[in-house]
């Protein structure tokens, strides 16, 4: 997760020129999405499908593990790339995005890669300007302040405006050489609307929340515009090579149960239903951060996996969700500041809470910029070793 919910942090850059071709000879994917008879990407055989089998609810030999923001500022090799390229230059240049996506895969024994991008590419596609300000994070110079401002939104050609993400997915899938599956993602409509109205990060997003009461119909219009683009975007990601998808609703916890049911849940449902209509076999994860009240409702949707933040009790979540969904999470990211033996004990406690099956190990949110990469390795290796032992004992 980058800056917001992608995988790094950053500034604004320029989109890579289209149709120049990849260094390995593969043509840019965006030009061919609507002409599948001309070009269907082919990929190396998958060697590790553990996370896909788990996401489908199958019994597995151990617990798969990956980390939100597993590529990003805590890795020195990422810092080397960023020393020469602005953040959105990396996001919008397929070769650079692929390089950064692969960095944690080359370093750690992870079970999935997640494409390097940012959730705020959706507001950008709708015509809103987004900057990344050093020390501040995302900034919208001209936020959506009134319902009249919705007239500034455009109906994007998703292949054109977000084609760089599709190209990065295709290239990354090739360069992974089948080592692990590739995850694509998007932000959720409510979270993206919150950023767009507030103009950036906020502790309480009061301006965005006020819209739900002052301008409820305009809010629904805005959310629907986001949703329609997100569905097309995620379908395109699968067409380009994504094998698993995650939807990040980072600010779901700022909504109460009633407002969540009105302004978040219906659009999350539209997204999973729309994508599954095109790609029914692609597993989908939903992460509604800080919203334990949403678990039962999310379990009734078509999402295969529900991700938990570190404040949620996995045993209580399992009672609410039952066997309707796989669970993901949820080690407190700050646990990685502990000594290695303490990290291993925290992993043991986490795994015991989730049980030996229907669990994808992850953090309860993303990696921090000052995390020690060696401690990330301890986390990943502890999940692998201890989950195998759990299955041997059981």
C-alpha positions in Angstrom: 0.0 0.0 0.0 1.5 3.3 -1.0 1.2 6.6 0.8 -2.5 5.8 1.4 -3.2 2.1 0.8 -0.8 1.1 -1.8 2.8 0.1 -1.1 5.0 3.1 -0.6 5.0 6.8 -0.1 5.6 9.7 -2.4 5.2 12.6 -4.8 3.6 13.3 -8.2 5.0 12.0 -11.4 4.3 11.6 -15.1 2.6 8.6 -16.8 4.9 6.4 -18.8 4.4 6.7 -22.6 2.2 4.0 -24.0 3.1 1.4 -26.6 6.9 1.5 -26.2 7.0 -2.2 -25.2 8.6 -3.9 -22.2 12.2 -4.5 -21.9 11.5 -8.3 -22.2 9.7 -7.9 -25.4 6.1 -8.0 -24.2 3.9 -5.4 -25.7 2.0 -3.1 -23.5 -1.2 -4.8 -22.4 -3.6 -1.8 -22.5 -3.7 -1.6 -26.2 -5.1 -5.1 -26.5 -7.7 -5.4 -23.7 -10.6 -4.9 -26.1 -9.1 -7.2 -28.8 -8.5 -10.5 -26.9 -8.3 -12.4 -30.2 -5.2 -10.4 -31.0 -3.4 -10.7 -27.6 -4.1 -12.8 -24.5 -1.2 -12.7 -22.1 0.3 -16.0 -21.2 2.2 -16.6 -18.0 4.6 -19.1 -16.5 3.0 -22.0 -14.5 2.3 -21.1 -10.9 4.5 -22.9 -8.4 3.0 -21.8 -5.1 -0.8 -21.6 -5.1 -1.2 -21.8 -1.3 -2.9 -18.5 -0.8 -5.3 -19.2 -3.6 -6.3 -22.5 -2.1 -6.7 -21.0 1.3 -8.8 -18.1 0.0 -11.1 -20.7 -1.6 -11.6 -22.3 1.8 -9.5 -25.4 1.0 -7.5 -27.3 3.7 -3.8 -26.5 3.3 -0.4 -27.7 4.6 0.4 -24.4 6.3 -0.9 -20.8 6.6 0.0 -18.5 3.7 1.6 -15.1 4.6 2.0 -11.8 3.0 2.2 -8.2 4.4 0.3 -5.1 3.6 2.8 -2.5 2.4 5.3 -5.3 2.0 7.0 -3.2 -0.7 7.9 0.3 0.4 9.8 2.7 2.5 11.3 0.2 5.1 13.3 -1.5 2.3 16.6 0.0 1.4 16.2 -1.2 -2.2 13.0 0.7 -2.4 14.7 3.8 -1.1 17.3 3.5 -3.9 14.5 3.5 -6.5 12.8 6.5 -4.9 16.1 8.4 -4.7 15.9 8.7 -8.5 12.1 8.7 -9.2 9.1 10.5 -7.7 6.4 8.3 -6.2 3.9 8.6 -9.0 6.7 8.1 -11.6 7.2 4.7 -10.0 3.4 4.0 -9.9 2.9 5.1 -13.6 6.0 3.4 -15.0 5.4 -0.4 -15.4 9.0 -1.4 -15.3 9.6 0.5 -12.0 6.3 -0.7 -10.5 7.2 -4.3 -11.3 10.7 -3.9 -9.9 9.4 -2.5 -6.6 6.7 -5.2 -6.4 9.3 -7.9 -6.7 11.7 -6.5 -4.1 10.0 -8.2 -1.0 9.5 -11.4 -3.0 13.2 -11.5 -3.7 14.0 -10.8 0.0 11.4 -12.9 2.0 9.7 -16.3 1.6 6.3 -14.7 1.1 3.3 -16.4 -0.5 2.0 -13.5 -2.6 3.1 -10.3 -4.3 0.9 -7.2 -4.4 1.2 -4.8 -7.3 2.8 -1.5 -6.4 0.3 1.2 -6.9 -2.0 3.5 -4.8 -5.7 3.6 -4.0 -5.9 7.3 -5.1 -5.4 6.4 -8.8 -9.2 6.2 -8.8 -9.9 9.8 -7.9 -7.1 10.7 -10.4 -8.9 8.8 -13.1 -12.1 10.7 -12.3 -10.3 14.0 -13.0 -9.2 15.0 -9.5 -5.6 16.2 -8.9 -3.7 14.3 -6.2 -0.3 15.2 -4.9 1.9 13.5 -2.4 3.5 16.0 0.0 6.6 15.0 1.9 5.8 14.7 5.6 2.1 15.2 5.0 0.8 12.5 2.6 -1.9 12.8 0.0 -3.2 16.3 -0.9 -6.0 17.3 -3.2 -5.4 20.9 -4.3 -9.0 21.3 -5.3 -11.1 18.9 -3.2 -14.8 18.1 -3.8 -16.3 20.7 -1.4 -19.9 20.9 -2.6 -22.3 18.8 -4.7 -21.8 21.1 -7.5 -18.1 20.1 -7.6 -19.2 16.7 -8.8 -19.7 18.3 -12.2 -15.9 18.4 -12.4 -15.7 14.6 -12.5 -15.0 13.0 -15.8 -16.1 9.6 -17.1 -12.7 8.0 -17.6 -11.5 5.6 -20.3 -10.1 3.2 -17.7 -7.7 1.5 -20.2 -6.2 4.9 -21.0 -6.1 6.5 -17.5 -5.2 3.3 -15.6 -3.5 1.3 -18.3 -0.2 1.7 -16.6 -1.4 -0.4 -13.7 -2.6 -3.1 -16.2 0.8 -3.0 -17.9 2.6 -3.3 -14.6 0.5 -6.3 -13.6 1.3 -8.1 -16.9 5.0 -7.4 -16.6 5.1 -8.3 -13.0 3.3 -11.6 -13.5 5.9 -12.5 -16.2 8.8 -11.5 -14.0 7.5 -13.4 -11.0 8.0 -16.6 -13.1 5.3 -18.4 -11.2 6.9 -18.1 -7.8 3.8 -16.7 -6.1 0.4 -15.3 -7.1 0.0 -11.6 -7.8 -2.6 -9.5 -5.9 -4.3 -6.5 -7.4 -6.3 -4.0 -5.4 -8.4 -0.9 -5.1 -9.6 1.5 -2.5 -13.3 1.3 -1.5 -15.7 4.0 -2.6 -16.3 5.5 0.9 -12.6 5.7 1.7 -11.8 7.3 -1.7 -14.7 9.8 -1.2 -13.4 10.7 2.2 -10.0 11.6 0.8 -11.6 13.5 -2.1 -13.8 15.7 0.1 -11.5 16.2 3.0 -8.6 17.1 0.6 -6.2 14.6 2.2 -5.5 12.8 5.4 -7.5 13.6 8.5 -8.1 12.2 12.0 -11.9 12.3 11.7 -12.8 13.2 8.2 -15.6 15.4 9.5 -16.2 17.2 6.2 -16.7 13.9 4.4 -18.9 12.5 7.1 -20.9 15.7 7.1 -21.8 15.1 3.5 -23.6 11.9 4.5 -26.1 14.1 6.5 -26.1 17.3 4.5 -25.9 15.9 1.0 -26.9 12.2 1.2 -28.1 11.9 -2.4 -25.1 13.6 -3.8 -22.9 11.4 -1.6 -24.6 8.3 -3.1 -24.0 9.8 -6.6 -20.3 10.3 -5.8 -20.0 6.7 -4.4 -21.7 5.2 -7.4 -19.3 7.1 -9.8 -16.4 5.6 -7.8 -18.0 2.1 -7.8 -18.5 2.0 -11.5 -14.9 2.8 -12.2 -13.6 0.4 -9.5 -15.5 -2.5 -11.0 -14.1 -1.9 -14.5 -10.6 -1.3 -12.9 -10.6 -4.6 -11.0 -11.9 -6.6 -13.9 -9.1 -5.1 -16.0 -6.6 -6.0 -13.3 -7.6 -9.7 -13.6 -7.5 -9.5 -17.4 -4.0 -8.2 -17.1 -2.8 -10.9 -14.7 -4.0 -10.3 -11.1 -4.9 -13.7 -9.5 -6.4 -12.3 -6.2 -7.9 -8.9 -5.4 -8.2 -6.9 -2.2 -10.6 -3.9 -1.6 -9.3 -1.5 1.1 -11.9 0.4 3.1 -9.4 2.1 5.3 -11.8 4.6 6.9 -14.8 2.2 7.3 -14.3 2.6 11.1 -15.3 6.3 11.0 -18.8 5.2 10.0 -21.3 3.9 12.5 -23.3 0.7 11.8 -26.2 2.6 10.2 -24.1 4.8 7.9 -21.9 1.8 7.0 -25.0 0.0 5.8 -26.1 3.0 3.8 -22.9 4.5 2.4 -20.4 1.6 2.3 -21.8 -1.8 2.3 -24.1 -1.5 -0.9 -21.1 -0.3 -2.9 -18.7 -3.0 -1.6 -21.4 -5.5 -2.6 -21.7 -4.0 -6.1 -17.9 -4.3 -6.5 -17.6 -8.0 -5.6 -20.7 -8.9 -7.5 -19.6 -6.9 -10.6 -16.1 -8.5 -10.6 -17.4 -12.0 -9.9 -19.8 -11.7 -12.8 -16.7 -11.5 -15.1 -14.3 -13.6 -13.1 -16.2 -15.9 -10.7 -13.1 -17.9 -9.8 -10.9 -15.1 -8.7 -10.8 -14.8 -4.9 -11.5 -11.4 -3.4 -10.6 -9.9 0.0 -12.3 -7.0 1.8 -10.6 -5.0 4.5 -13.0 -2.7 6.4 -10.6 -1.3 9.0 -11.8 -0.6 12.5 -15.3 -1.8 11.7 -16.0 -5.0 13.8 -19.7 -4.2 13.5 -19.4 -4.8 9.7 -18.2 -8.4 10.0 -21.6 -10.1 9.9 -22.8 -8.0 7.0 -19.6 -8.6 5.0 -19.9 -12.4 5.6 -23.2 -12.3 3.7 -21.5 -10.8 0.6 -19.6 -12.7 -2.0 -16.1 -11.8 -0.7 -14.1 -14.9 -0.1 -11.8 -13.4 2.6 -12.4 -10.8 5.3 -9.3 -9.1 6.6 -9.1 -8.0 10.3 -7.2 -5.2 11.8 -5.2 -5.8 15.0 -7.9 -4.5 17.3 -10.2 -7.4 16.4 -10.3 -10.7 18.2 -10.0 -13.5 15.6 -12.0 -16.0 17.8 -14.9 -13.5 18.1 -14.7 -12.7 14.4 -14.9 -16.4 13.6 -18.0 -16.8 15.7 -19.6 -13.9 13.8 -18.4 -15.0 10.3 -18.7 -18.7 10.8 -17.6 -20.8 7.8 -18.8 -18.2 5.3 -15.4 -16.6 4.7 -11.7 -17.1 5.3 -10.1 -14.6 7.7 -7.0 -12.6 7.1 -4.7 -10.8 9.6 -4.0 -9.5 12.1 -0.7 -9.0 13.9 -0.3 -5.4 15.3 2.3 -3.8 13.0 4.0 -2.4 16.1 4.8 -5.9 17.2 7.5 -5.9 14.6 9.4 -3.4 16.8 9.8 -6.2 19.4 12.8 -8.5 19.7 12.8 -11.5 17.4 11.8 -14.0 20.1 8.9 -11.7 21.2 7.8 -11.5 17.6 7.7 -15.3 17.4 5.6 -15.5 20.5 3.2 -12.9 19.1 2.9 -14.9 15.9 2.2 -18.0 18.0 -0.6 -16.2 19.8 -2.1 -14.9 16.5 -2.1 -18.3 14.8 -3.7 -19.9 17.9 -6.5 -17.3 17.7 -7.3 -18.0 14.1 -6.8 -21.8 14.1 -5.0 -23.9 11.7 -7.2 -23.5 8.6 -9.1 -20.8 6.7 -6.6 -18.2 7.7 -4.2 -15.9 5.7 -1.6 -14.5 7.9 -0.9 -10.8 7.6 -0.5 -7.6 9.6 -3.5 -5.8 11.0 -2.5 -2.9 8.7 0.6 -1.9 6.7 4.3 -2.0 7.3 5.8 1.2 8.9 8.6 3.1 7.2 11.0 2.6 10.1 10.4 -1.2 10.5 13.5 -3.3 10.4 13.4 -5.7 7.4 15.0 -8.4 9.5 12.0 -8.3 11.8 9.7 -8.6 8.8 11.6 -11.8 7.9 11.2 -13.1 11.5 7.4 -12.6 11.2 7.2 -14.4 7.8 9.4 -17.3 8.8 7.6 -17.7 12.1 4.2 -18.0 10.4 5.6 -20.6 8.0 7.3 -22.7 10.7 4.7 -22.5 13.4 1.7 -23.1 11.1 3.3 -26.2 9.8 3.8 -27.4 13.4 0.2 -26.6 14.2 -1.0 -28.9 11.5 1.4 -31.7 12.5 0.1 -31.6 16.1 -3.5 -31.4 15.1 
